[in-house]
Amino acid sequence: MMSDVLARKWQVQADLAVGLARTTVTTILTRLHDKGVVGRARQGRGYAYFPVEDAPGLTARRMHSELDRDTDRETVLARFVARLSDDDEQILRDLLESGEQ
């Protein structure tokens, strides 16, 4: 349930335990929200934040972001595939054949 993963800024600040200022935590959470990495829900006068994707989803987002940075997508994809291990190549083939995402 979403309420299980909601975290207020002060909770995030305490959990990080690295002595970041409240304003720094606010800035980071705002930037992550603007990038779509975290969502937020109104809670009292502030917001509670929650992840919008799991770890594999975030990795996939980063991979897409890197791919979008280059204009020669075909070459980037070809080189990526050429460097896959045999096992990863088989997983990719199976995924493409099944149409799974």
C-alpha positions, 0 to 999 in steps of 0.5 A, a space after each residue: 500500500 502506498 502509505 507503507 512507502 510514504 516518507 516525510 522530508 524529516 524522515 528522509 533526512 533522518 534515514 540518510 544519517 549524513 547530516 544534510 540540511 533540511 533545505 538540501 533534502 527538500 531540494 533533492 526531493 523536489 528535483 527527484 519529483 520533477 524528474 519523475 523518480 519520486 511522487 508526492 502526496 499532500 500531508 498536512 502542510 507538507 508533502 510525503 514522498 514515495 518511489 514511483 518505480 522499483 529498482 529495475 524500473 529505475 535502471 531501465 529509465 537510466 538506460 533509456 536516458 543514456 540511449 536518448 543522449 546519442 543521435 545514432 541509436 542504431 549504433 548504440 544499440 548494436 554495440 550494447 547487444 554485441 557486449 551482452 553475455 550469452 545468457 543476457 543475449 538469450 534473455 533479450 531474445 526471449 523477451 523480444 520474441 514474447 513481446 514482454 516488457 
